[in-house]
């Protein structure tokens, strides 16, 4: 199965490409960018917290202590657990 390549733009920052089967935090690191903070890369520390402003995505398991259900509904997620389904516009923090 071929997965699409999507453009990830960061409000006030850079942009990079990310495949649908790749987490956006790892894609950012692969592209040499450093707009998003990097911590455990496992969904538990919360350092890579972002808000998806536009676009579609799926997420893997994240710590509920770092991202509540209410925050998830508002577009917040941990970048180490976000997989793009379309181009994304994200805010850091």
TAGI-V404497 format. One record per residue. N is the residue number from 1. RES is the residue in one small letter. SS is DSSP state (H for helix, E for strand, L for the rest). PSI is psi in whole degrees, -180 to 180 (999 if undefined). D_CENTER is the distance of its C-alpha to the mean C-alpha in Angstrom with 1 decimal. Layout:
# TAGI-V404497
n=<N N>
res=<RES RES>
ss=<SS SS>
psi=<PSI PSI>
d_center=<D_CENTER D_CENTER>
This chain:
# TAGI-V404497
n=<1 2 3 4 5 6 7 8 9 10 11 12 13 14 15 16 17 18 19 20 21 22 23 24 25 26 27 28 29 30 31 32 33 34 35 36 37 38 39 40 41 42 43 44 45 46 47 48 49 50 51 52 53 54 55 56 57 58 59 60 61 62 63 64 65 66 67 68 69 70 71 72 73 74 75 76 77 78 79 80 81 82 83 84 85 86 87 88 89 90 91 92 93>
res=<x x x x x x x x x x x x x x x x x x x x x x x x x x x x x x x x x x x x x x x x x x x x x x x x x x x x x x x x x x x x x x x x x x x x x x x x x x x x x x x x x x x x x x x x x x x x x>
ss=<L L L L E E E E E E L L L L E E E E E L L L E H H H H H H H L L L L L L L L L L L L L L L L L L E E E E E E L L E E E L L L L L L L L L H H H H H L L E E E H H H E E E L L L E E E E E L>
psi=<129 132 148 158 130 152 129 118 139 126 122 10 -150 -165 157 169 152 131 159 -22 13 139 140 -30 -44 -36 -40 -46 -42 -36 -1 14 162 31 -28 135 144 128 -117 -21 13 8 13 -22 -28 -1 -32 28 130 166 125 115 -34 144 171 145 166 163 153 -173 132 155 123 -21 -22 -31 108 168 -39 -43 -40 -44 -26 4 3 145 171 125 -26 -5 14 128 121 144 -17 -179 146 147 124 152 141 138 999>
d_center=<22.1 20.5 16.8 15.9 14.3 12.1 11.8 8.7 10.5 10.0 12.8 15.5 13.9 13.6 12.2 11.7 11.8 9.9 11.9 11.4 12.3 9.8 6.6 4.5 5.8 9.0 9.3 9.1 11.8 13.7 14.1 15.5 13.3 12.8 11.3 8.8 11.0 11.3 13.2 14.0 11.1 12.4 10.9 14.0 14.1 11.7 11.6 7.8 7.9 6.5 8.1 7.6 11.1 11.8 11.2 11.0 8.6 9.4 8.5 10.6 12.7 11.7 14.5 16.1 17.5 14.2 12.8 15.9 16.5 17.4 14.2 12.3 14.8 14.1 10.4 9.1 6.7 5.9 3.0 6.0 6.4 4.2 6.8 7.8 11.3 12.1 11.4 8.8 9.7 7.6 9.6 9.3 11.3>
